[in-house]
C-alpha cells in the first residue's frame, strides 16, 4: 500500500487527553465524573461520595498498572472515559515502588540522580500505556493537585506560578502528552485598603466562584486545542459545548 493512501485532510475527531489541576476542594473529581461514561482509577481513595464506576487502586501501583493494561485490551465494561485520580498520587506510588524494590528510603538516596531517571522512565511507560487507551477510543482525564513554584526566566524578573504538583520533568511530559491542560481556582481579587498616613494594604477578596483557566498566563500553566476562551465558569456544561463541537456531537 502506498503511504500516500494514508493522507488525511481536515479536522480529525479523536478522544481527548486532558489534564485538570487545581486547588484542594475545588471539585475536580465531580467535574471529571460528568465526562461520558467515566471509570475512575481511584488512587487517593477519594471518590466514595461520588456516584461513579471506580476501581480502588489506593496505595497499589500494581493494581493501577494492571487496570490500565487490562482496559487497553478486551473487556466488557461500558465506558468511554478513563479518569486517573490523581496523577500526582500515581507519581508518588511509582516513586515508592522504585525505592522499595531498591531498598531505598527516597529517590534522593540513589547515586548520581539515578532515582529520578528511574521515575521518568517508569512514568514514560505509563503514558505509553495510556496512549493505548486513546487508540482504543477512550478519553483520558488526568486530575492533579496544584502547586505554586518559583519561575526564574532569563529575560525578566522571577515570579511564582501555579502548575500541577509533579516533578518538573514529569510535569513537562504530561503537558506535552495532553491536548488540554486546564487549571481551576477560586476567583480572587486584591483590594487596596487605606491604613492611614497615606498607606494602603492589599487584601484578597473573592466571590467563591470557581473559574477554569484554559490558556497559559504568568500565574498558571495551561493550554488547549479546542479554541476555548481564556476563562470559563467551572462547570462541565460550559466546557462540554466546545468538546462536543470538536467531536461533531
Secondary structure, DSSP 8 states (H G I E B T S, - for coil): --GGGG---S------EEEEEESTTS-HHHHHTTSTTEEEEESSS--TTS--EEEE-TT-HHHHHHHHHHHTS------SEEEEE-HHHHHHHHHHHHHHHTT-SSGGGSGGGHHHHHHHHHHHHHHHHHHHHHHTT-EEEEEEEEEEEEE--TTS--EEEEEESS-HHHHHHHHHH-SEEEEEEEEEEEEEEEEETTEEEEEEEEEEEEEEE-S-BTTB--B-SS---SEEESSHHHHHHHHHHHHT-
